C-alpha cells in the first residue's frame, strides 16, 4: 500500500512516515504543494495525505487540481481547527476524508486503510436517469440537457442514489457510503442534503419512505 504524504512540517512528516512504514505502508514524502501535486500526478499511490497549510500550493488547491485532471486517488486532508478552511471545504474540493490536528495515529491508520479498501474507481460510465444524467469522471450533472451546479458532497449523495435506483436507502447507508464508517455526526445530515437536491433537481426524483429512508426514482425523458 503506497502513500504520498505531503506536509511541510518535516519532523512531523518524518515521524508519521516512520509509524506508517511500521504499520505496513510504503510512504513517499513531499514538503510543499507543487512537489506534492507533481508526484501525485506522476506516481501510483493508493492514497494521498495532504496537509492544508503547504507552501507553494495549499492542500485544497492540490486536491482540486488533481480532480480537475481526473486523478481519482483517494485523498485524506489534515486540517487545523483554526484554519481558513474546514471539512466542508475539503469535501467540496474533492477530498474523500479529513482529520483535524492533533489526531490519534491509530485513527489515521484506520482511516487510511478504509480509503485503501474503498480504492479509486476506474473512469466510471455516465449514469442515466431519464431527464437526469450524472458523469462521475467530469463531475457534471445535467437535467433536461442543462447543467446543474452541485457541491462535491451533493454530487456524491446524488451519485450514490443513482447507483441504486428504486432501492430504499436508509440514512445510515448513505452516511456509511458517502461520508465514511467513522462519521459521528447527526444522521439528519442526509435529510438536509436530500433537501438540497430536491430544490436543485425537483422533488420527483426522491421519494420519502416513512420510517425507512429515501428512494431514488428516475424521471422519464420529456
Backbone as numpy.savetxt, mean C-alpha at the origin, in Angstrom:
# Nx Ny Nz CAx CAy CAz Cx Cy Cz
15.41 -13.78 1.14 14.55 -12.59 1.14 15.44 -11.35 1.14
15.32 -10.54 0.10 16.21 -9.39 -0.06 15.47 -8.10 0.30
16.13 -7.29 1.11 15.57 -6.02 1.56 16.50 -4.90 1.16
15.91 -3.82 0.67 16.65 -2.57 0.51 16.22 -1.65 1.63
17.16 -1.27 2.49 16.90 -0.39 3.63 17.51 0.96 3.33
16.67 1.99 3.26 17.13 3.33 2.93 16.91 4.23 4.13
17.98 4.62 4.81 17.90 5.44 6.01 19.20 6.21 6.15
19.10 7.52 6.38 20.32 8.34 6.46 20.96 8.32 7.85
20.30 7.70 8.83 20.92 7.51 10.14 21.80 6.26 10.06
23.08 6.48 9.77 23.98 5.38 9.44 24.07 4.35 10.57
24.19 4.83 11.80 24.32 3.91 12.93 23.07 3.05 13.08
21.90 3.70 13.02 20.64 2.96 13.12 20.50 1.97 11.98
20.79 2.42 10.77 20.64 1.55 9.59 21.55 0.34 9.70
22.78 0.56 10.15 23.73 -0.54 10.28 23.26 -1.54 11.34
22.73 -1.01 12.45 22.22 -1.88 13.51 21.03 -2.69 13.02
20.09 -2.03 12.32 18.93 -2.74 11.78 19.36 -3.80 10.78
20.32 -3.44 9.92 20.78 -4.39 8.91 21.37 -5.64 9.57
22.14 -5.44 10.63 22.73 -6.58 11.34 21.64 -7.46 11.94
20.63 -6.83 12.55 19.54 -7.60 13.14 18.73 -8.34 12.10
18.44 -7.67 10.97 17.66 -8.30 9.91 18.43 -9.44 9.26
19.73 -9.26 9.14 20.55 -10.35 8.60 20.48 -11.57 9.52
20.52 -11.31 10.82 20.39 -12.40 11.78 19.03 -13.07 11.73
18.01 -12.33 11.27 16.66 -12.88 11.17 16.42 -13.57 9.83
17.45 -13.63 8.98 17.33 -14.38 7.74 17.14 -13.56 6.49
17.24 -12.23 6.59 17.11 -11.37 5.43 18.49 -11.04 4.85
18.55 -10.82 3.55 19.74 -10.26 2.92 19.48 -8.77 2.74
20.32 -7.93 3.31 20.03 -6.50 3.39 21.04 -5.69 2.59
20.53 -4.77 1.78 21.36 -3.79 1.09 21.00 -2.42 1.65
22.00 -1.58 1.87 21.79 -0.27 2.48 21.99 0.86 1.47
21.20 1.91 1.67 21.40 3.18 0.98 21.10 4.27 2.00
21.77 5.42 1.87 21.63 6.45 2.90 21.09 7.78 2.38
20.60 7.80 1.15 19.92 9.00 0.65 18.87 8.57 -0.36
17.91 9.45 -0.60 16.77 9.09 -1.43 17.11 8.79 -2.87
18.01 9.55 -3.46 18.34 9.34 -4.87 19.03 7.99 -5.09
19.95 7.66 -4.18 20.61 6.35 -4.28 19.61 5.23 -4.06
18.74 5.42 -3.07 17.72 4.41 -2.81 16.82 4.19 -4.01
16.40 5.28 -4.66 15.54 5.19 -5.84 16.25 4.42 -6.95
17.50 4.74 -7.18 18.26 4.08 -8.24 18.39 2.58 -7.97
18.74 2.22 -6.75 18.92 0.81 -6.43 17.60 0.04 -6.45
16.52 0.71 -6.02 15.21 0.07 -6.04 14.76 -0.24 -7.46
15.12 0.63 -8.40 14.73 0.42 -9.79 15.61 -0.63 -10.48
16.87 -0.67 -10.10 17.82 -1.53 -10.80 17.94 -2.92 -10.18
17.68 -3.04 -8.87 17.85 -4.32 -8.19 16.55 -5.08 -8.08
16.65 -6.30 -7.59 15.48 -7.14 -7.34 15.37 -7.37 -5.84
14.33 -6.80 -5.25 14.13 -6.88 -3.81 12.74 -7.42 -3.50
12.63 -8.07 -2.35 11.33 -8.57 -1.91 10.54 -7.49 -1.19
11.24 -6.53 -0.58 10.57 -5.44 0.13 11.56 -4.27 0.29
11.03 -3.06 0.29 11.81 -1.85 0.50 11.40 -1.22 1.82
12.39 -0.78 2.60 12.14 -0.05 3.84 12.69 1.35 3.65
11.81 2.34 3.70 12.19 3.72 3.42 11.95 4.61 4.62
13.00 5.26 5.10 12.80 6.33 6.06 12.21 7.51 5.31
11.52 8.40 6.01 10.90 9.55 5.35 11.88 10.69 5.16
12.57 11.05 6.22 13.44 12.22 6.18 14.80 11.85 5.60
14.85 11.76 4.27 16.07 11.40 3.57 16.63 12.60 2.82
17.93 12.73 2.76 18.52 13.80 1.94 18.35 13.50 0.46
18.24 14.55 -0.32 18.13 14.39 -1.77 16.71 14.20 -2.24
16.03 13.21 -1.71 14.66 12.89 -2.09 14.04 12.16 -0.91
12.92 12.68 -0.37 12.38 12.03 0.82 11.72 10.69 0.47
11.45 9.90 1.49 10.96 8.55 1.27 9.64 8.49 0.52
8.75 9.44 0.77 7.48 9.44 0.06 7.66 9.73 -1.42
8.59 10.63 -1.74 8.86 10.93 -3.14 9.49 9.73 -3.83
10.35 9.02 -3.11 10.92 7.80 -3.67 9.81 6.81 -3.98
8.90 6.62 -3.03 7.79 5.68 -3.21 6.89 6.10 -4.37
6.53 7.36 -4.41 5.65 7.85 -5.48 6.31 7.67 -6.85
7.60 7.95 -6.93 8.31 7.81 -8.20 8.36 6.35 -8.65
8.62 5.45 -7.71 8.65 4.03 -8.04 7.30 3.56 -8.59
6.23 3.96 -7.93 4.90 3.54 -8.39 4.58 4.12 -9.76
4.98 5.35 -10.00 4.72 5.98 -11.30 5.50 5.28 -12.41
6.61 4.62 -12.04 7.42 3.89 -13.01 7.12 2.39 -13.00
6.01 2.03 -12.37 5.49 0.68 -12.34 6.44 -0.31 -11.66
7.09 0.16 -10.60 7.85 -0.71 -9.72 6.94 -1.02 -8.54
6.53 -2.29 -8.41 5.48 -2.65 -7.45 6.02 -3.37 -6.22
7.33 -3.35 -6.00 7.90 -3.98 -4.81 7.23 -3.42 -3.55
6.80 -4.28 -2.62 6.18 -3.78 -1.40 7.08 -2.79 -0.66
6.47 -1.73 -0.13 7.22 -0.66 0.55 6.68 -0.47 1.96
7.59 -0.48 2.93 7.27 -0.12 4.31 8.01 1.18 4.62
7.27 2.21 5.07 7.91 3.47 5.40 8.04 3.63 6.90
9.12 4.28 7.31 9.37 4.57 8.72 9.07 6.05 8.94
8.10 6.35 9.78 7.66 7.73 9.97 7.96 8.20 11.39
8.26 9.49 11.50 8.43 10.12 12.81 7.10 10.70 13.25
6.80 10.60 14.52 5.50 11.06 15.03 5.26 12.53 14.74
6.33 13.33 14.75 6.16 14.77 14.53 6.58 15.15 13.11
6.57 14.17 12.19 7.00 14.44 10.83 5.98 15.23 10.05
6.39 15.68 8.86 5.52 16.47 7.99 4.38 15.62 7.45
4.66 14.34 7.25 3.67 13.42 6.70 3.17 12.48 7.79
2.12 11.73 7.49 1.66 10.70 8.41 1.29 9.46 7.62
0.70 8.48 8.29 0.43 7.22 7.62 -0.56 7.36 6.48
-1.49 8.32 6.56 -2.44 8.51 5.46 -1.70 8.90 4.19
-0.74 9.82 4.33 0.07 10.21 3.19 0.84 9.01 2.64
1.34 8.16 3.53 2.11 7.00 3.10 1.28 6.14 2.15
0.05 5.83 2.54 -0.79 4.99 1.69 -1.19 5.71 0.42
-1.50 6.99 0.52 -1.91 7.74 -0.65 -0.80 7.82 -1.69
0.46 7.75 -1.26 1.59 7.84 -2.19 2.10 6.48 -2.61
1.43 5.41 -2.21 1.77 4.11 -2.74 2.46 3.15 -1.81
2.66 3.52 -0.54 3.29 2.59 0.41 2.31 1.49 0.79
2.86 0.36 1.23 2.04 -0.78 1.62 1.88 -0.90 3.13
2.80 -0.31 3.89 2.74 -0.40 5.34 3.62 0.70 5.91
3.50 0.95 7.22 4.31 1.98 7.86 4.57 1.57 9.31
5.62 2.13 9.88 5.91 2.02 11.30 6.34 3.38 11.81
5.85 3.74 12.99 6.28 4.98 13.63 7.54 4.72 14.45
8.47 5.64 14.39 9.66 5.57 15.25 9.32 6.15 16.61
9.86 5.58 17.70 10.64 4.33 17.76 9.71 3.13 17.64
10.26 2.03 17.15 9.44 0.84 16.94 10.16 -0.38 17.49
9.39 -1.43 17.69 9.94 -2.70 18.15 10.57 -3.44 16.98
11.77 -3.96 17.17 12.43 -4.72 16.11 11.61 -5.95 15.74
11.01 -6.60 16.74 10.20 -7.79 16.48 9.00 -7.47 15.60
8.39 -6.29 15.85 7.26 -5.88 15.02 7.71 -5.59 13.59
8.87 -4.94 13.45 9.41 -4.69 12.11 9.60 -5.99 11.35
10.20 -6.98 11.98 10.42 -8.27 11.32 9.10 -8.91 10.92
8.11 -8.86 11.81 6.80 -9.45 11.50 6.15 -8.74 10.32
6.23 -7.41 10.31 5.64 -6.66 9.20 6.33 -7.00 7.88
7.66 -7.08 7.91 8.41 -7.38 6.69 8.07 -8.77 6.17
7.97 -9.74 7.06 7.63 -11.09 6.62 6.22 -11.13 6.02
5.31 -10.35 6.61 3.95 -10.29 6.06 3.97 -9.69 4.65
4.77 -8.66 4.43 4.86 -8.05 3.10 5.51 -8.99 2.11
6.52 -9.73 2.56 7.17 -10.69 1.67 6.18 -11.78 1.27
5.39 -12.27 2.22 4.40 -13.30 1.91 3.39 -12.77 0.89
3.00 -11.52 1.09 2.02 -10.92 0.17 2.61 -10.75 -1.21
3.89 -10.34 -1.25 4.60 -10.24 -2.52 4.14 -9.09 -3.39
4.81 -8.94 -4.51 4.47 -7.92 -5.51 3.87 -8.62 -6.71
2.62 -8.36 -6.99 1.98 -9.04 -8.13 2.57 -8.59 -9.46
2.48 -9.49 -10.45 2.86 -9.09 -11.79 1.86 -8.05 -12.28
2.21 -7.40 -13.38 1.31 -6.38 -13.93 -0.08 -6.98 -14.10
-1.07 -6.48 -13.34 -2.40 -7.09 -13.36 -3.24 -6.62 -14.53
-4.22 -7.45 -14.86 -5.14 -7.10 -15.93 -6.14 -6.06 -15.47
-6.71 -5.35 -16.42 -7.74 -4.35 -16.11 -8.98 -5.08 -15.62
-9.55 -4.60 -14.51 -10.78 -5.16 -13.96 -11.97 -4.42 -14.57
-12.93 -5.18 -15.08 -14.06 -4.60 -15.80 -15.35 -4.94 -15.06
-16.10 -3.89 -14.67 -17.39 -4.09 -14.00 -18.48 -3.33 -14.73
-18.52 -3.52 -16.05 -19.53 -2.84 -16.85 -19.19 -1.39 -17.07
-19.88 -0.50 -16.37 -19.63 0.94 -16.52 -18.33 1.38 -15.86
-17.76 0.49 -15.05 -16.59 0.84 -14.25 -15.41 -0.05 -14.61
-14.25 0.55 -14.83 -13.02 -0.21 -15.07 -11.94 0.29 -14.13
-11.07 -0.64 -13.74 -9.96 -0.31 -12.86 -8.69 -0.95 -13.42
-7.67 -0.13 -13.62 -6.38 -0.59 -14.14 -5.37 -0.57 -13.01
-5.05 -1.72 -12.41 -4.11 -1.73 -11.27 -2.72 -1.23 -11.63
-2.25 -1.53 -12.84 -0.91 -1.11 -13.22 -0.80 0.39 -13.38
-1.80 0.99 -14.01 -1.79 2.43 -14.23 -2.39 3.21 -13.06
-2.99 2.47 -12.10 -3.64 3.11 -10.95 -4.71 4.11 -11.41
-5.54 3.67 -12.34 -6.58 4.54 -12.89 -7.93 3.85 -12.86
-8.96 4.65 -12.62 -10.35 4.17 -12.60 -11.15 5.02 -13.56
-11.99 4.35 -14.36 -12.86 5.08 -15.30 -14.30 4.65 -15.09
-15.17 5.62 -15.06 -16.61 5.41 -14.95 -17.26 6.00 -16.18
-17.96 5.18 -16.97 -18.57 5.62 -18.23 -17.55 6.33 -19.11
-16.32 5.83 -19.08 -15.28 6.37 -19.95 -14.52 7.56 -19.40
-15.00 8.15 -18.31 -14.35 9.32 -17.72 -13.53 8.89 -16.51
-12.31 9.44 -16.41 -11.46 9.05 -15.28 -11.99 9.63 -13.97
-11.95 8.82 -12.92 -12.34 9.23 -11.57 -11.10 9.23 -10.70
-10.83 10.35 -10.06 -9.65 10.45 -9.23 -9.92 9.90 -7.84
-9.15 8.89 -7.46 -9.26 8.29 -6.14 -7.93 8.41 -5.41
-8.00 8.46 -4.08 -6.77 8.35 -3.30 -6.25 6.92 -3.41
-5.00 6.71 -3.02 -4.43 5.37 -3.09 -5.23 4.38 -2.24
-5.68 4.80 -1.07 -6.44 3.90 -0.20 -7.81 3.60 -0.79
-8.49 4.61 -1.33 -9.77 4.37 -1.99 -9.60 3.38 -3.14
-8.53 3.55 -3.89 -8.23 2.66 -5.01 -8.06 1.23 -4.52
-7.33 1.05 -3.43 -7.08 -0.30 -2.90 -8.37 -0.96 -2.42
-9.22 -0.17 -1.76 -10.50 -0.72 -1.29 -11.36 -1.14 -2.49
-11.46 -0.25 -3.48 -12.26 -0.57 -4.66 -11.71 -1.81 -5.37
-10.39 -1.89 -5.50 -9.78 -3.03 -6.19 -10.12 -4.35 -5.47
-10.08 -4.33 -4.14 -10.40 -5.55 -3.39 -11.84 -5.98 -3.65
-12.76 -5.03 -3.64 -14.16 -5.37 -3.91 -14.34 -5.87 -5.34
-13.67 -5.22 -6.30 -13.85 -5.61 -7.70 -13.26 -6.98 -8.00
-12.33 -7.43 -7.18 -11.77 -8.77 -7.35 -12.69 -9.84 -6.75
-13.74 -9.40 -6.06 -14.69 -10.35 -5.44 -16.13 -9.91 -5.74
-16.48 -9.76 -7.01 -17.82 -9.27 -7.35 -18.90 -10.24 -6.87
-19.93 -9.68 -6.25 -21.04 -10.49 -5.78 -20.85 -11.12 -4.42
-19.59 -11.15 -3.91 -19.34 -11.74 -2.60 -19.60 -10.71 -1.50
-20.12 -11.20 -0.37 -20.29 -10.33 0.79 -18.96 -10.30 1.53
-18.36 -9.12 1.63 -17.08 -8.96 2.31 -17.31 -8.26 3.65
-16.85 -8.88 4.71 -16.97 -8.26 6.03 -15.96 -7.13 6.17
-16.17 -6.28 7.15 -15.22 -5.21 7.42 -13.86 -5.79 7.79
-13.88 -6.88 8.56 -12.62 -7.52 8.95 -11.86 -8.02 7.73
-12.58 -8.61 6.78 -11.94 -9.09 5.56 -11.27 -7.95 4.81
-11.96 -6.83 4.69 -11.39 -5.69 3.96 -10.18 -5.14 4.70
-10.28 -5.01 6.01 -9.16 -4.50 6.79 -7.93 -5.39 6.64
-8.12 -6.70 6.71 -6.99 -7.62 6.64 -6.34 -7.65 5.27
-7.12 -7.41 4.23 -6.60 -7.50 2.87 -6.15 -6.17 2.29
-6.71 -5.07 2.79 -6.34 -3.76 2.25 -5.39 -3.03 3.18
-5.65 -3.09 4.49 -4.72 -2.56 5.46 -3.72 -3.68 5.73
-3.72 -4.32 6.85 -2.92 -5.52 7.07 -3.39 -6.21 8.34
-2.80 -7.36 8.63 -3.25 -8.16 9.77 -2.93 -7.51 11.11
-2.08 -6.47 11.10 -1.69 -5.82 12.35 -2.51 -4.55 12.63
-3.40 -4.20 11.71 -4.17 -2.96 11.87 -5.02 -3.04 13.14
-4.92 -2.01 13.97 -5.63 -2.03 15.25 -6.68 -0.91 15.36
-6.97 -0.27 14.24 -7.94 0.82 14.27 -9.38 0.32 14.25
-10.29 1.26 14.21 -11.73 0.98 14.23 -12.15 0.37 12.90
-12.95 -0.72 12.94 -13.37 -1.33 11.68 -14.37 -0.46 10.93
-14.88 0.60 11.57 -15.75 1.55 10.86 -14.99 2.33 9.81
-13.66 2.22 9.81 -12.85 2.82 8.74 -13.33 2.31 7.38
-13.71 1.04 7.31 -14.19 0.47 6.05 -15.48 1.18 5.62
-16.38 1.40 6.57 -17.63 2.10 6.27 -17.35 3.50 5.71
-16.35 4.17 6.28 -15.99 5.51 5.82 -15.52 5.46 4.37
-14.69 4.48 4.03 -14.15 4.41 2.67 -15.19 3.96 1.66
-16.09 3.08 2.07 -17.19 2.73 1.18 -18.04 3.97 0.91
-18.22 4.81 1.92 -18.94 6.07 1.72 -18.26 6.98 0.72
-16.93 7.08 0.82 -16.18 7.88 -0.14 -16.41 7.37 -1.57
-16.33 6.05 -1.73 -16.48 5.47 -3.06 -17.90 5.64 -3.59
-18.88 5.53 -2.73 -20.25 5.75 -3.17 -20.45 7.16 -3.70
-19.85 8.12 -3.03 -19.99 9.51 -3.47 -19.30 9.75 -4.81
-18.20 9.09 -5.03 -17.44 9.33 -6.26 -17.92 8.48 -7.44
-18.46 7.29 -7.15 -18.81 6.35 -8.21 -20.30 6.12 -8.37
-21.05 6.33 -7.29 -22.48 6.03 -7.31 -22.81 4.93 -6.31
-23.96 5.04 -5.68 -24.34 4.11 -4.63 -24.64 2.72 -5.17
-24.94 2.61 -6.48 -25.39 1.32 -7.01 -24.30 0.25 -7.00
-23.06 0.63 -6.83 -21.98 -0.36 -6.87 -21.80 -1.10 -5.54
-22.26 -0.52 -4.45 -22.03 -1.11 -3.14 -23.35 -1.35 -2.41
-23.65 -2.61 -2.15 -24.85 -2.97 -1.41 -24.46 -3.26 0.05
-25.17 -2.64 0.98 -24.97 -2.94 2.38 -25.75 -4.19 2.76
-25.05 -5.18 3.30 -25.71 -6.41 3.76 -25.72 -6.34 5.28
-26.87 -6.00 5.82 -26.97 -5.71 7.24 -26.46 -6.86 8.10
-25.58 -6.51 9.04 -25.03 -7.50 9.95 -23.92 -8.34 9.37
-23.57 -8.10 8.10 -22.55 -8.93 7.45 -21.43 -8.10 6.85
-21.77 -7.13 6.01 -20.74 -6.33 5.37 -21.25 -5.65 4.12
-20.48 -5.75 3.03 -20.83 -5.08 1.78 -20.63 -6.02 0.61
-21.46 -5.82 -0.42 -21.34 -6.59 -1.65 -21.13 -5.62 -2.82
-20.11 -5.92 -3.66 -19.87 -5.11 -4.85 -20.71 -5.65 -5.99
-21.45 -4.76 -6.66 -22.35 -5.16 -7.73 -21.94 -4.44 -9.03
-21.40 -5.16 -10.00 -21.07 -4.53 -11.27 -22.29 -3.91 -11.91
-22.10 -2.74 -12.52 -23.21 -2.04 -13.18 -23.11 -2.30 -14.67
-24.20 -2.72 -15.32 -24.15 -3.00 -16.75 -23.84 -1.74 -17.55
-23.19 -1.88 -18.71 -22.89 -0.72 -19.54 -24.15 0.04 -19.92
-24.02 1.34 -20.07 -25.17 2.16 -20.47 -25.34 2.12 -21.97
